[in-house]
Amino acid sequence: MPHTPLDLTLDAAELTARLVDFPSPSGSEAALADAIETALRGLPHLTVDRHGNNVVARTNLGRAERVVLAGHIDTVPIADNVPSRLDEDGVLWGCGTCDMKSGVAVQLRIAQTVTEPNRDLTFVFYDNEEVAAHLNGLGHIAEAHPDWLAGDFAVLLEPTDGQVEGGCQGTLRVLLRTKGVRAHSARAWMGSNAIHAATPILVRLAAYEPRKPVVDGLEYHEGLNAVRIEGGVATNVIPDECTVTVNFRYAPDRSEEDALAFVRDYFADCGVDEFIVDDHTGAARPGLDHPAAAAFMAAVGGEARPKFGWTDVSRFSALGVPAVNFSPGDPLLAHKVDERVRASLIPEAEERLRDWLTA
């Protein structure tokens, strides 16, 4: 693990490589948080605060608007893809290159170079985004120091392949449990098979037709899927319990209550003995009608797309801060063993943000 400080004067692609070389899978972000905090405290135009392994830096110039630039510093588990590697085609390889250390590098470069922005800036670097919602560092900041996240508009540097992605889907994970009675498999009639009892759940899932609502001009695509099934005691025992884990990705025109009610109703007649909410975080509307969002779109160009997946724009939305996703990483490469990003796209994203914040 590196012991040298981060050099924020590096090109954004080089800085991304340095960030990747700080291994920081969820729960192991302390060294990287230390390095980011140390680097930011060396910038006299910023006020820096820390809460756990979450670092927040702010300008205080009295501007009419405040923009929040936020990014998580954790990655999924490393899969023999650290340290980083730049190939002869200009592609940077390594865990987190796409999701989302290239975005974090852009944040750090803006923090270092934009000392007189046209809007006050807040930079948020937080931990534990890739794991359960209750561990999420942005959520911890929102609970302990909501004033640190105050703003008129936020940009989350999640991978979007250089396009603006508005809002995000909500994600609900439920455990659908069926019960049975154990028996010797040679005398199956003496028991009741809980795995067989889960058949109506699977049939209902197979029949699901995705809803595709248009929200604020963007078409979302919902999904309801079994992502795990567990059951069985031994190869000669009729199982007395089976659990189907179901993930519902829903559009931002549904509230958390609406989403939960839909899933309950959808499986109401499927013989579910226990319905357990395992994890739930709400969706966020695109927020593209906000004046700051319009100015951002004009600066970065392109057409806005819906965000397929959940991101922490949801947390900003809950705080009353409209937010979008934008960074150079390709979301289709996130979490892959061969995760990568084209190095030239990273400083390009930096320049587009700088244009917006200095015009």
VENVEN-V828222 format. One record per residue. N is the residue number from 1. RES is the residue in one letter. SS is DSSP state (hx for helix, st for strand, lp for the rest). PSI is psi in degrees with one decimal (NA if undefined). BURIAL is + if it has 16 or more other ideal C-beta (glycine too) atoms within 10 Angstrom, else -. Layout:
n->[N;N]
res->[RES;RES]
ss->[SS;SS]
psi->[PSI;PSI]
burial->[BURIAL;BURIAL]
//
This chain:
n->[1;2;3;4;5;6;7;8;9;10;11;12;13;14;15;16;17;18;19;20;21;22;23;24;25;26;27;28;29;30;31;32;33;34;35;36;37;38;39;40;41;42;43;44;45;46;47;48;49;50;51;52;53;54;55;56;57;58;59;60;61;62;63;64;65;66;67;68;69;70;71;72;73;74;75;76;77;78;79;80;81;82;83;84;85;86;87;88;89;90;91;92;93;94;95;96;97;98;99;100;101;102;103;104;105;106;107;108;109;110;111;112;113;114;115;116;117;118;119;120;121;122;123;124;125;126;127;128;129;130;131;132;133;134;135;136;137;138;139;140;141;142;143;144;145;146;147;148;149;150;151;152;153;154;155;156;157;158;159;160;161;162;163;164;165;166;167;168;169;170;171;172;173;174;175;176;177;178;179;180;181;182;183;184;185;186;187;188;189;190;191;192;193;194;195;196;197;198;199;200;201;202;203;204;205;206;207;208;209;210;211;212;213;214;215;216;217;218;219;220;221;222;223;224;225;226;227;228;229;230;231;232;233;234;235;236;237;238;239;240;241;242;243;244;245;246;247;248;249;250;251;252;253;254;255;256;257;258;259;260;261;262;263;264;265;266;267;268;269;270;271;272;273;274;275;276;277;278;279;280;281;282;283;284;285;286;287;288;289;290;291;292;293;294;295;296;297;298;299;300;301;302;303;304;305;306;307;308;309;310;311;312;313;314;315;316;317;318;319;320;321;322;323;324;325;326;327;328;329;330;331;332;333;334;335;336;337;338;339;340;341;342;343;344;345;346;347;348;349;350;351;352;353;354;355;356;357;358;359]
res->[M;P;H;T;P;L;D;L;T;L;D;A;A;E;L;T;A;R;L;V;D;F;P;S;P;S;G;S;E;A;A;L;A;D;A;I;E;T;A;L;R;G;L;P;H;L;T;V;D;R;H;G;N;N;V;V;A;R;T;N;L;G;R;A;E;R;V;V;L;A;G;H;I;D;T;V;P;I;A;D;N;V;P;S;R;L;D;E;D;G;V;L;W;G;C;G;T;C;D;M;K;S;G;V;A;V;Q;L;R;I;A;Q;T;V;T;E;P;N;R;D;L;T;F;V;F;Y;D;N;E;E;V;A;A;H;L;N;G;L;G;H;I;A;E;A;H;P;D;W;L;A;G;D;F;A;V;L;L;E;P;T;D;G;Q;V;E;G;G;C;Q;G;T;L;R;V;L;L;R;T;K;G;V;R;A;H;S;A;R;A;W;M;G;S;N;A;I;H;A;A;T;P;I;L;V;R;L;A;A;Y;E;P;R;K;P;V;V;D;G;L;E;Y;H;E;G;L;N;A;V;R;I;E;G;G;V;A;T;N;V;I;P;D;E;C;T;V;T;V;N;F;R;Y;A;P;D;R;S;E;E;D;A;L;A;F;V;R;D;Y;F;A;D;C;G;V;D;E;F;I;V;D;D;H;T;G;A;A;R;P;G;L;D;H;P;A;A;A;A;F;M;A;A;V;G;G;E;A;R;P;K;F;G;W;T;D;V;S;R;F;S;A;L;G;V;P;A;V;N;F;S;P;G;D;P;L;L;A;H;K;V;D;E;R;V;R;A;S;L;I;P;E;A;E;E;R;L;R;D;W;L;T;A]
ss->[lp;lp;lp;lp;lp;lp;lp;lp;lp;lp;lp;hx;hx;hx;hx;hx;hx;hx;hx;hx;lp;lp;lp;lp;st;lp;lp;lp;lp;hx;hx;hx;hx;hx;hx;hx;hx;hx;hx;hx;hx;lp;lp;lp;lp;lp;st;st;st;st;st;lp;lp;st;st;st;st;st;lp;lp;lp;lp;lp;lp;lp;st;st;st;st;st;st;st;lp;lp;st;lp;lp;lp;lp;lp;lp;lp;lp;lp;st;st;lp;lp;lp;lp;st;st;st;lp;lp;lp;hx;hx;hx;hx;hx;hx;hx;hx;hx;hx;hx;hx;hx;hx;hx;hx;hx;lp;lp;lp;lp;lp;lp;st;st;st;st;st;st;st;lp;lp;lp;lp;lp;lp;hx;hx;hx;lp;hx;hx;hx;hx;hx;hx;hx;hx;lp;hx;hx;hx;hx;lp;lp;lp;st;st;st;st;lp;lp;lp;lp;lp;lp;lp;lp;st;st;lp;st;lp;st;st;st;st;st;st;st;st;st;st;lp;st;lp;st;st;hx;hx;hx;hx;hx;hx;lp;st;lp;hx;hx;hx;hx;lp;hx;hx;hx;hx;hx;hx;hx;hx;lp;lp;lp;lp;lp;lp;lp;st;st;lp;lp;st;st;lp;lp;lp;st;st;st;st;st;st;st;st;st;lp;lp;lp;lp;lp;st;st;lp;lp;st;st;st;st;st;st;st;st;st;st;lp;lp;lp;lp;lp;hx;hx;hx;hx;hx;hx;hx;hx;hx;hx;hx;lp;lp;lp;lp;lp;lp;lp;st;st;st;st;st;st;st;st;lp;lp;st;lp;lp;lp;lp;lp;lp;hx;hx;hx;hx;hx;hx;hx;hx;hx;hx;lp;lp;lp;lp;st;st;lp;lp;lp;lp;lp;lp;hx;hx;hx;hx;hx;hx;lp;lp;lp;lp;st;st;st;lp;lp;lp;lp;lp;hx;hx;hx;lp;lp;lp;lp;lp;lp;st;st;st;lp;hx;hx;hx;hx;hx;hx;hx;hx;hx;hx;hx;hx;hx;hx;hx;lp]
psi->[135.1;147.2;-2.0;149.7;163.1;137.9;104.3;-2.8;-6.6;152.8;147.2;-35.4;-41.4;-39.3;-37.6;-44.5;-41.4;-39.7;-40.8;-34.0;-5.2;94.0;129.1;54.2;154.5;128.8;-6.4;42.7;-1.4;-46.1;-41.6;-40.5;-40.5;-46.0;-41.4;-45.6;-46.5;-44.3;-41.8;-33.9;-16.5;0.1;109.8;-16.8;2.1;143.3;128.6;133.1;158.8;140.3;107.5;-130.5;34.1;129.2;131.7;128.6;141.8;145.3;155.1;72.4;-0.3;25.7;162.4;-25.4;156.7;130.5;137.0;127.5;119.4;145.6;146.1;146.3;-0.8;164.7;170.5;168.4;140.5;139.6;58.9;35.1;33.5;135.7;175.0;162.5;128.5;120.1;177.4;-14.2;6.0;24.6;129.5;123.9;148.0;158.9;121.3;-7.0;-41.7;-49.0;92.2;43.3;-21.2;-39.2;-40.0;-38.9;-40.6;-45.1;-47.7;-37.3;-41.0;-42.1;-37.7;-35.6;-26.5;87.8;-17.6;65.4;158.9;-10.8;147.2;147.3;142.1;128.1;125.4;124.9;116.7;162.4;170.4;42.8;-27.7;8.0;-164.4;146.8;-33.8;-12.8;-9.8;124.7;-34.8;-37.8;-38.3;-39.8;-43.1;-34.4;-43.4;-35.7;64.1;-26.2;-25.4;-24.5;4.4;139.7;171.9;-21.0;148.9;145.7;120.7;125.7;45.1;152.8;129.0;8.8;35.0;10.2;152.9;129.0;121.3;140.9;-160.4;162.0;152.3;158.4;124.9;126.8;124.4;152.1;120.1;112.2;132.9;148.6;154.3;-160.8;127.7;147.0;164.2;135.9;-17.8;-17.8;57.5;-27.5;-12.2;-8.8;-165.0;122.0;112.4;-29.4;-43.3;-35.4;-17.6;-4.6;-45.5;-31.7;-46.5;-37.3;-43.7;-39.9;-41.5;-25.3;-5.9;134.9;119.9;138.4;141.1;71.6;152.1;122.7;117.5;38.9;-2.8;134.4;120.2;164.9;108.3;162.1;138.4;112.9;144.7;129.7;-7.7;148.1;132.1;136.3;160.1;143.3;-52.3;166.3;-6.8;22.5;132.0;123.6;142.1;3.8;142.1;138.3;124.6;120.3;125.3;134.8;125.4;117.0;117.2;156.3;159.1;6.2;-1.3;138.6;169.3;-39.2;-41.3;-43.0;-44.0;-41.4;-38.8;-47.1;-41.5;-46.9;-36.8;-32.7;16.5;-33.2;29.5;14.0;28.5;124.5;-32.8;133.5;111.2;125.3;115.1;-32.6;142.2;123.4;136.8;169.8;174.4;135.1;158.0;-36.0;19.9;-6.9;-4.0;139.8;-38.9;-34.3;-39.4;-42.0;-38.5;-45.7;-40.6;-35.3;-41.1;-19.0;-179.4;-175.3;139.1;145.8;158.6;151.3;115.9;104.0;171.1;137.5;174.0;6.3;-25.5;-41.1;-39.6;-40.1;-41.4;-25.9;1.2;17.8;109.9;143.5;151.4;168.6;139.6;125.0;170.2;-17.0;149.2;117.7;-22.4;-13.4;-3.8;138.1;3.7;154.4;-36.1;38.3;138.6;168.1;144.0;122.6;-35.8;-22.6;-19.8;-53.5;-26.0;-44.0;-39.4;-45.3;-36.6;-40.5;-41.9;-40.9;-43.1;-39.9;-2.0;-6.0;NA]
burial->[-;-;-;-;-;+;-;+;-;+;-;+;+;+;+;+;+;+;+;+;+;+;+;+;+;+;-;+;+;-;-;+;+;+;+;+;+;-;+;+;-;-;+;-;+;+;-;+;-;+;-;-;+;+;+;+;+;+;+;-;-;-;-;-;-;+;+;+;+;+;+;+;+;+;+;+;-;+;-;-;+;+;-;+;-;+;-;-;-;-;-;+;+;+;+;+;+;+;+;+;+;+;+;+;+;+;+;+;+;+;+;+;-;+;-;-;+;+;+;+;+;+;+;+;+;+;+;+;+;+;-;-;+;-;-;+;+;+;+;+;+;+;-;-;-;-;-;+;+;-;+;+;+;+;+;+;+;+;+;+;+;+;-;+;+;+;+;+;+;+;+;+;+;+;+;+;+;+;-;+;-;+;+;-;-;-;-;-;-;-;+;+;+;+;+;-;+;+;-;-;+;-;-;+;+;-;-;-;-;-;-;-;-;-;+;-;-;+;-;+;-;+;-;+;-;-;-;-;+;-;+;-;-;-;-;-;-;+;+;+;+;+;+;+;+;+;+;+;+;+;+;+;-;+;-;+;-;-;+;+;-;+;+;-;-;+;+;-;-;+;-;+;-;-;-;-;-;-;-;+;+;+;+;+;+;+;+;+;-;+;-;+;+;-;+;+;+;-;-;+;-;-;-;+;+;+;+;-;-;+;+;+;+;+;+;+;+;-;+;-;+;+;+;+;+;+;+;+;+;+;+;-;+;+;-;-;-;-;+;+;+;+;+;-;+;+;+;-;+;+;-;+;+;+;-;+;+;-;-]
//
